Amino acid sequence: MSYPADSVTGGFMTRLQADVALLTDRRYTAPVAAAGDWYLGNILREDDLVRAALGRLGLTSARVDWADPDVDWSRFRCAVFRTTWDYFNRLPEFLAWLDRVGRHTRLCNDPATVRWNLDKHYLADLDRRGVPVVPTRYIDRGSDATLAGLLDATGWAEAVVKPCVSGAARHTYRVDRATADAVQAVVGPLLAGESFLLQPFLRDVVRTGEDTLMVIDGRFTHAVRKVAKAGDFRVQDDHGGTVHDRTPTAEQVALAERAVAACAPAPSYGRVDMVRDDEGRLVVMELELIEPELWLRNHPPAATALAEAIRKVID
């Protein structure tokens, strides 16, 4: 039995049963992208690749809004995080959902891994485990530290400040001593409710771009390079960044697999974003284990690897 790609509406979902729920959010539940909607088009193309790969393994699947209150999660053998790209704006709701759904079906990746990866304090854990990461200073919620003071304390001429729980470059700012007070005026009030981090601005981000390596079931599958548009430093396509195929070096592959291996529980899939620091050392910028864009459309065989990893979770 197969299930239609538009199996995401509440009334139908109460009756739906499939092996795998491919989790999305309510903005991306349409079964067909409107003309010119390349963003949703990419999402649907990637999920179609995963669904086809699962089908070849004899597993049925359906795309599901994670927050749909009418879903009976016990009707799925596994739920896989794909494009739940609103979770950081609905964090209390998401965390409660994570606890509740985990009692009814398996989650891929594991809930403990998801909780750990939610907050960018995980970079400190990776550093303690011997994985080279971008130097990071945390500005915890309620702190009265100022960006100007932190720049003076670290000696960084220029830095990037961003929330510890975030995505799509939300409230991510480039800051130096000339702009510190202006950025502080934006970040300061936000610190009452959330923590931020400060990292040195690395020239490699704008000079060559950010390399992203996909790791599935512990093994590297493929890579892309994300490049910011002229005059910007944010590489996300939400902000005009572009994506290019990339053949990584052996050093990059080793770092990506090492970073994923440092996680416990081990994730079934993940994405490792890396650059070189100003001394030429390869460092991890982000480790995306919750709902990473995997660019399967750039390397369709990786969808097969992902389907096989999902089957292991089910088994």
Stockholm file with secondary structure:
# STOCKHOLM 1.0

chainA/1-315         MSYPADSVTGGFMTRLQADVALLTDRRYTAPVAAAGDWYLGNILREDDLVRAALGRLGLTSARVDWADPDVDWSRFRCAVFRTTWDYFNRLPEFLAWLDRVGRHTRLCNDPATVRWNLDKHYLADLDRRGVPVVPTRYIDRGSDATLAGLLDATGWAEAVVKPCVSGAARHTYRVDRATADAVQAVVGPLLAGESFLLQPFLRDVVRTGEDTLMVIDGRFTHAVRKVAKAGDFRVQDDHGGTVHDRTPTAEQVALAERAVAACAPAPSYGRVDMVRDDEGRLVVMELELIEPELWLRNHPPAATALAEAIRKVID
#=GR chainA/1-315 SS CCCCTTTTCHHHHTTCCEEEEEEECGGGCCSSCCTTCHHHHHHHHHHHHHHHHHHHTTCCEEEEETTCTTCCGGGEEEEEEEECTTGGGSHHHHHHHHHHHTTTSEEESCHHHHHHHHSTTHHHHHHHTTCCBCCCEEECTTCCCCHHHHHHHHTCSEEEEEESSCCTTTTCEEEETTTHHHHHHHHHHHTTTCCEEEEECCTHHHHTCEEEEEEETTEEEEEEEEECCTTCCCCSGGGTCEEEECCCCHHHHHHHHHHHHTSSSCCSEEEEEEEECTTSCEEEEEEECSSCCCCGGGCTHHHHHHHHHHHHHHC
#=GC SS_cons         CCCCTTTTCHHHHTTCCEEEEEEECGGGCCSSCCTTCHHHHHHHHHHHHHHHHHHHTTCCEEEEETTCTTCCGGGEEEEEEEECTTGGGSHHHHHHHHHHHTTTSEEESCHHHHHHHHSTTHHHHHHHTTCCBCCCEEECTTCCCCHHHHHHHHTCSEEEEEESSCCTTTTCEEEETTTHHHHHHHHHHHTTTCCEEEEECCTHHHHTCEEEEEEETTEEEEEEEEECCTTCCCCSGGGTCEEEECCCCHHHHHHHHHHHHTSSSCCSEEEEEEEECTTSCEEEEEEECSSCCCCGGGCTHHHHHHHHHHHHHHC
//
